[in-house]
Amino acid sequence: MSVEVLAGTAQRPEFPQLAESKGWSVPGVRILVTGVVLALAAIVLLVLGITLGSSAAGPISLIWVAVLLGISAHLALRGLTPVVAGEARVIQLFGRYRGTVRAPGLHWVNPLARRRKVSVRIRNHETALAKVNDADGNPIEIAAVVVWQVRDTAQALYSVDDFAEFVAIQTETAVRHIASSYPYTSGADGGLSLRDNADEITQRLSDEIAARVRPAGVTIVESRLTRLSYAPEIAQAMLRQQQANAVVGARARIVDGAVGMVQMALQRLQEEDVVELDEERKAAMVSNLLVVLCSEQATQQVVNTGSLYQ
């Protein structure tokens, strides 16, 4: 990561963070079958105990056994946790983090534990259109889209309050910071600009967003600018400036080409000894050729029917 990005990122206080670990679980299909069998057995014993009556000791024992089987069935079924592909379950027992279950399928965990669902799918977030002043002080409109994914479920849940909102706010902050750190177009120094160096700017944007959202256990897959333009109040003025620069550049190239053609013409005339010209006639010829080559409109040819010096 570049020093410039690190310098632009706000310093955050250091504090201990949790790291994701594998949570304890067992396959849940067998537990599901066992729980259903226990529930059916509890119902049968309960009905049998009620039918036989409560006067004898036998029926009362059946009822107590049915209650115990019912509690066991409830605990067995309560601990079942289905995990869908692209999601994870964070196990929390009595307020303490006990690991994360990522493997898809039906799992059985501690029935007293709280299981919090976290999506680990790839997501995207598009920032709202923001108006920011670039490094030259010109107001511009900029927006970006960032593709991100939860890397550490423990940090995502316990390091920040709402990791999705955290990513959104930090992305907008990074976009505004990048937009104000570079000019819209390159100046005479030829430095980086938002419009002319899109690949470098998006890479620095990705690095800064990644640094900002790292405490939330989030990794940045990609980020791109989706909107970049001058603000409406200066768009026309900047368009005229760009047109003027384009005209100046085009005229400069035309002049360079015309001078080269004149030099080549004079050199060919001298090498092939077509005609001998003195300095005054060379100057007149150069002037005429430059007028013809650099003129924006078609020139009218004049045929000299006399001598060269008339």
C-alpha positions as CSV (number, residue, x, y, z in Angstrom):
1,M,0.0,0.0,0.0
2,S,1.3,3.4,-0.9
3,V,2.5,5.9,1.7
4,E,0.2,8.5,0.3
5,V,-2.9,6.3,1.0
6,L,-1.7,5.5,4.5
7,A,-1.1,9.2,5.2
8,G,-4.5,10.1,4.0
9,T,-6.3,7.5,6.1
10,A,-7.3,8.6,9.6
11,Q,-5.5,7.0,12.5
12,R,-7.6,4.8,14.6
13,P,-7.1,3.8,18.2
14,E,-5.7,0.3,18.6
15,F,-7.9,-2.1,20.6
16,P,-8.0,-5.9,20.9
17,Q,-10.2,-7.6,18.3
18,L,-11.7,-11.0,18.0
19,A,-10.6,-13.3,15.2
20,E,-12.8,-15.9,13.6
21,S,-12.4,-19.5,14.7
22,K,-14.1,-22.7,13.8
23,G,-17.2,-23.4,16.0
24,W,-18.0,-26.8,17.4
25,S,-20.8,-28.7,15.7
26,V,-21.9,-32.3,14.8
27,P,-23.9,-33.5,11.8
28,G,-27.5,-32.7,12.5
29,V,-29.3,-35.4,10.4
30,R,-28.9,-38.1,13.1
31,I,-29.8,-35.7,15.8
32,L,-33.0,-34.7,13.8
33,V,-34.0,-38.4,13.6
34,T,-33.3,-39.0,17.3
35,G,-35.2,-35.9,18.3
36,V,-38.3,-36.9,16.2
37,V,-38.1,-40.4,17.7
38,L,-37.9,-39.0,21.3
39,A,-40.8,-36.7,20.6
40,L,-43.0,-39.5,19.3
41,A,-42.0,-41.7,22.3
42,A,-42.8,-38.9,24.7
43,I,-46.3,-38.5,23.1
44,V,-47.0,-42.2,23.3
45,L,-45.9,-42.6,26.9
46,L,-47.8,-39.4,27.9
47,V,-51.0,-40.7,26.3
48,L,-50.5,-44.1,27.8
49,G,-49.9,-42.7,31.3
50,I,-53.0,-40.5,31.1
51,T,-55.1,-43.4,29.8
52,L,-54.1,-45.8,32.6
53,G,-55.0,-43.2,35.2
54,S,-53.0,-41.5,38.0
55,S,-53.9,-43.8,40.9
56,A,-51.2,-46.3,40.4
57,A,-47.4,-45.7,40.5
58,G,-46.9,-47.1,37.0
59,P,-48.8,-44.5,35.1
60,I,-47.1,-41.6,37.0
61,S,-43.7,-43.0,36.2
62,L,-44.7,-43.1,32.5
63,I,-45.7,-39.5,32.6
64,W,-42.4,-38.5,34.2
65,V,-40.5,-40.5,31.6
66,A,-42.6,-38.8,28.9
67,V,-41.7,-35.4,30.3
68,L,-38.0,-36.2,30.3
69,L,-38.2,-37.6,26.8
70,G,-40.0,-34.4,25.7
71,I,-37.3,-32.2,27.2
72,S,-34.6,-34.3,25.5
73,A,-36.4,-34.0,22.2
74,H,-36.8,-30.3,22.6
75,L,-33.1,-29.8,23.3
76,A,-32.2,-32.1,20.4
77,L,-34.4,-30.2,17.9
78,R,-33.5,-26.8,19.3
79,G,-29.8,-27.3,18.7
80,L,-30.4,-28.0,14.9
81,T,-28.9,-25.2,12.8
82,P,-29.2,-25.2,9.0
83,V,-26.4,-23.5,7.2
84,V,-27.0,-22.3,3.6
85,A,-24.1,-22.0,1.1
86,G,-22.9,-18.4,1.2
87,E,-23.9,-17.9,4.8
88,A,-22.3,-18.6,8.2
89,R,-23.6,-19.0,11.7
90,V,-21.8,-17.2,14.6
91,I,-22.2,-19.2,17.8
92,Q,-22.6,-17.0,20.9
93,L,-23.0,-18.7,24.4
94,F,-23.8,-16.5,27.4
95,G,-22.4,-13.4,25.7
96,R,-19.1,-15.0,24.6
97,Y,-18.0,-15.9,21.1
98,R,-17.7,-19.6,20.6
99,G,-16.8,-19.9,16.9
100,T,-18.3,-19.8,13.4
101,V,-19.9,-22.6,11.4
102,R,-19.4,-22.1,7.7
103,A,-19.8,-25.6,6.2
104,P,-23.2,-25.9,4.4
105,G,-25.7,-28.4,5.7
106,L,-27.6,-29.3,8.9
107,H,-25.5,-29.0,12.1
108,W,-26.2,-29.5,15.7
109,V,-24.7,-27.0,18.2
110,N,-25.2,-26.2,21.8
111,P,-29.0,-25.7,22.1
112,L,-28.5,-22.9,24.7
113,A,-26.2,-20.9,22.3
114,R,-27.4,-18.0,20.2
115,R,-26.8,-18.5,16.5
116,R,-26.4,-15.3,14.5
117,K,-26.6,-15.5,10.7
118,V,-24.0,-13.6,8.6
119,S,-23.9,-13.5,4.8
120,V,-20.4,-14.1,3.4
121,R,-21.6,-13.6,-0.2
122,I,-20.0,-11.0,-2.4
123,R,-21.9,-7.7,-2.3
124,N,-21.7,-4.4,-4.0
125,H,-22.4,-0.9,-2.8
126,E,-22.8,2.2,-5.0
127,T,-22.3,5.5,-3.4
128,A,-24.6,8.4,-3.9
129,L,-23.5,11.2,-6.3
130,A,-21.3,13.5,-4.3
131,K,-20.2,17.0,-5.1
132,V,-16.6,17.6,-4.1
133,N,-13.8,20.1,-4.8
134,D,-10.8,18.5,-6.5
135,A,-7.2,19.4,-5.7
136,D,-7.5,22.6,-7.9
137,G,-10.6,23.7,-6.1
138,N,-13.0,22.9,-9.0
139,P,-16.4,21.4,-8.0
140,I,-16.9,18.0,-9.5
141,E,-19.5,15.2,-9.2
142,I,-18.2,11.8,-8.4
143,A,-19.7,8.4,-7.6
144,A,-18.2,4.9,-7.2
145,V,-19.2,1.3,-6.8
146,V,-17.3,-1.1,-4.5
147,V,-17.5,-4.9,-4.4
148,W,-16.9,-6.3,-0.9
149,Q,-17.2,-9.5,1.1
150,V,-17.1,-10.4,4.8
151,R,-13.8,-12.1,5.5
152,D,-14.0,-12.4,9.3
153,T,-17.5,-13.0,10.8
154,A,-16.4,-12.4,14.3
155,Q,-14.9,-8.9,13.5
156,A,-18.0,-8.1,11.4
157,L,-20.4,-8.7,14.3
158,Y,-18.3,-7.6,17.3
159,S,-15.9,-4.9,16.1
160,V,-18.5,-2.5,14.7
161,D,-22.2,-1.9,15.3
162,D,-23.5,-2.5,11.8
163,F,-20.8,-3.7,9.3
164,A,-22.9,-3.0,6.2
165,E,-23.5,0.6,7.2
166,F,-19.9,0.9,8.3
167,V,-18.7,-0.1,4.8
168,A,-21.1,2.4,3.1
169,I,-20.0,5.3,5.2
170,Q,-16.3,4.5,4.9
171,T,-16.6,4.0,1.2
172,E,-18.2,7.5,0.8
173,T,-15.5,9.0,3.0
174,A,-12.7,7.4,0.9
175,V,-14.3,8.5,-2.4
176,R,-14.5,12.1,-1.1
177,H,-10.9,12.0,0.1
178,I,-9.6,10.6,-3.2
179,A,-11.6,13.2,-5.2
180,S,-10.2,16.1,-3.2
181,S,-6.6,14.8,-3.4
182,Y,-6.2,14.9,-7.2
183,P,-7.1,17.4,-9.9
184,Y,-9.8,16.5,-12.5
185,T,-7.3,16.8,-15.4
186,S,-3.5,16.8,-15.6
187,G,-1.8,20.1,-15.4
188,A,1.6,21.2,-16.8
189,D,3.4,19.1,-14.2
190,G,1.9,15.9,-15.7
191,G,0.8,14.5,-12.3
192,L,-2.0,12.0,-11.7
193,S,-5.5,13.2,-12.4
194,L,-8.9,11.7,-11.9
195,R,-9.8,11.6,-15.6
196,D,-6.5,10.8,-17.2
197,N,-5.3,8.1,-14.8
198,A,-8.4,6.1,-14.0
199,D,-6.6,2.8,-13.3
200,E,-4.1,4.3,-10.8
201,I,-6.9,6.3,-9.1
202,T,-9.2,3.3,-8.8
203,Q,-6.3,1.2,-7.3
204,R,-5.6,3.8,-4.7
205,L,-9.3,4.1,-4.0
206,S,-9.5,0.3,-3.4
207,D,-6.4,0.5,-1.1
208,E,-7.9,3.3,1.0
209,I,-11.3,1.7,1.3
210,A,-9.6,-1.6,2.3
211,A,-7.6,0.1,5.0
212,R,-10.7,1.8,6.3
213,V,-13.0,-1.3,6.5
214,R,-10.3,-3.7,7.7
215,P,-11.4,-3.4,11.4
216,A,-14.9,-4.7,10.4
217,G,-13.4,-7.9,8.9
218,V,-14.3,-6.9,5.4
219,T,-12.2,-7.4,2.3
220,I,-12.5,-5.3,-0.9
221,V,-12.7,-7.2,-4.1
222,E,-12.9,-4.2,-6.5
223,S,-13.9,-0.6,-6.7
224,R,-14.6,1.6,-9.8
225,L,-15.7,5.1,-10.4
226,T,-19.1,5.2,-12.0
227,R,-19.5,8.9,-12.4
228,L,-17.0,11.7,-12.9
229,S,-17.8,15.1,-14.3
230,Y,-17.6,18.8,-13.6
231,A,-20.4,20.3,-11.6
232,P,-23.1,21.9,-13.8
233,E,-22.1,25.5,-12.7
234,I,-18.7,25.2,-14.2
235,A,-19.2,22.5,-16.9
236,Q,-19.6,25.0,-19.8
237,A,-16.6,27.1,-18.8
238,M,-14.4,24.0,-18.5
239,L,-15.7,22.7,-21.8
240,R,-14.7,26.0,-23.5
241,Q,-11.3,25.7,-21.8
242,Q,-10.8,22.1,-23.1
243,Q,-11.9,23.2,-26.6
244,A,-9.4,26.0,-26.5
245,N,-6.6,23.7,-25.4
246,A,-7.6,21.2,-28.2
247,V,-7.5,24.0,-30.8
248,V,-4.1,25.2,-29.6
249,G,-2.7,21.7,-29.6
250,A,-4.1,21.0,-33.1
251,R,-2.6,24.3,-34.5
252,A,0.7,23.5,-32.9
253,R,0.8,20.1,-34.6
254,I,-0.2,21.6,-37.9
255,V,2.6,24.2,-37.7
256,D,5.1,21.5,-36.8
257,G,4.1,19.4,-39.8
258,A,4.1,22.4,-42.2
259,V,7.6,23.4,-41.1
260,G,8.8,19.9,-41.7
261,M,7.2,19.8,-45.2
262,V,8.8,23.2,-46.1
263,Q,12.2,21.9,-45.0
264,M,11.8,18.8,-47.0
265,A,10.7,20.7,-50.1
266,L,13.7,23.1,-49.9
267,Q,16.0,20.2,-49.4
268,R,14.7,18.2,-52.3
269,L,14.9,21.3,-54.6
270,Q,18.5,21.8,-53.6
271,E,19.5,18.1,-53.9
272,E,17.9,17.6,-57.3
273,D,19.0,21.0,-58.6
274,V,15.6,21.8,-59.9
275,V,15.8,25.6,-59.5
276,E,18.3,27.9,-57.8
277,L,16.7,30.3,-55.3
278,D,18.4,33.1,-53.5
279,E,17.6,33.9,-49.9
280,E,14.8,36.4,-50.7
281,R,13.0,33.9,-53.0
282,K,13.4,31.1,-50.4
283,A,11.8,33.4,-47.8
284,A,8.9,34.1,-50.2
285,M,8.5,30.4,-51.0
286,V,8.5,29.5,-47.3
287,S,5.9,32.1,-46.5
288,N,3.6,30.9,-49.3
289,L,4.0,27.3,-48.4
290,L,3.2,28.0,-44.7
291,V,0.2,30.0,-45.7
292,V,-1.1,27.2,-47.8
293,L,-0.3,24.4,-45.3
294,C,-1.5,26.2,-42.2
295,S,-4.6,27.9,-43.6
296,E,-7.9,26.7,-42.3
297,Q,-9.6,27.4,-45.6
298,A,-8.8,26.4,-49.1
299,T,-6.3,28.7,-50.8
300,Q,-6.6,30.0,-54.4
301,Q,-3.8,29.0,-56.7
302,V,-2.1,31.8,-58.7
303,V,-0.3,30.7,-61.9
304,N,2.8,32.7,-62.6
305,T,3.0,33.2,-66.4
306,G,6.1,35.4,-66.3
307,S,9.5,34.8,-65.0
308,L,10.4,33.7,-61.5
309,Y,11.3,37.2,-60.5
310,Q,8.2,38.9,-61.8
